[in-house]
Amino acid sequence: MSPATEDLLAGVRRLCMALPEVTEGLTHGGETWFIRRRSFAKFVDPEKHRLDERHVAFWAAAPGGAA
């Protein structure tokens, strides 16, 4: 993982872990954050992610209709 990607991950982790009841785990090779065993956010690093993703990405849950 590049230093820039490590910095991005550290920032995302800090924000996610500041929320109540959050735990962190790995899914499909990427860091994922959960509240009560339901995922709400995922950090995707293409160097270690097992899906076809070419860019560093942050995936987050949103209500239906959100864009």
C-alpha positions in Angstrom: 0.0 0.0 0.0 1.4 3.4 -1.0 2.0 6.1 1.7 -0.8 8.2 0.1 -3.3 5.3 0.3 -2.2 4.5 3.9 -3.0 8.2 4.8 -6.4 7.9 3.1 -7.2 4.7 5.0 -6.1 6.2 8.3 -8.5 9.2 7.7 -11.4 7.0 6.8 -10.7 4.7 9.7 -10.6 7.6 12.1 -14.0 9.0 10.9 -15.7 5.6 10.9 -14.4 4.5 14.3 -15.6 7.8 15.8 -19.2 6.6 15.4 -20.9 4.7 18.2 -20.9 0.9 18.2 -18.6 0.6 15.1 -16.4 -2.4 14.6 -13.9 -3.0 11.8 -13.3 -6.2 9.8 -12.2 -7.4 6.4 -14.5 -8.4 3.6 -13.3 -9.4 0.1 -9.8 -8.2 1.2 -10.8 -4.7 2.1 -11.3 -2.8 5.4 -15.1 -2.7 6.2 -16.9 -0.9 9.0 -20.0 -2.3 10.7 -22.6 -1.3 13.2 -24.4 -4.2 14.8 -22.9 -6.6 12.2 -24.3 -4.6 9.3 -21.7 -3.0 7.0 -22.0 0.7 6.2 -18.6 1.6 4.7 -15.8 -0.1 2.9 -12.3 1.1 1.8 -11.1 -0.4 -1.5 -7.4 -0.6 -2.3 -6.9 -2.2 -5.7 -3.5 -3.7 -4.6 -5.3 -6.0 -2.2 -9.0 -6.0 -3.1 -10.3 -9.2 -4.7 -12.8 -7.6 -7.0 -12.1 -5.8 -10.3 -11.5 -2.3 -9.0 -8.7 -0.2 -10.5 -8.8 2.8 -8.1 -8.7 3.5 -4.4 -12.3 3.9 -3.4 -14.6 4.5 -0.5 -18.0 2.8 -0.6 -20.7 3.9 1.8 -24.3 3.0 2.4 -26.9 5.5 1.5 -30.7 5.6 1.5 -32.6 4.7 -1.6 -32.6 7.5 -4.2 -29.4 9.1 -2.9 -26.9 9.9 -5.6 
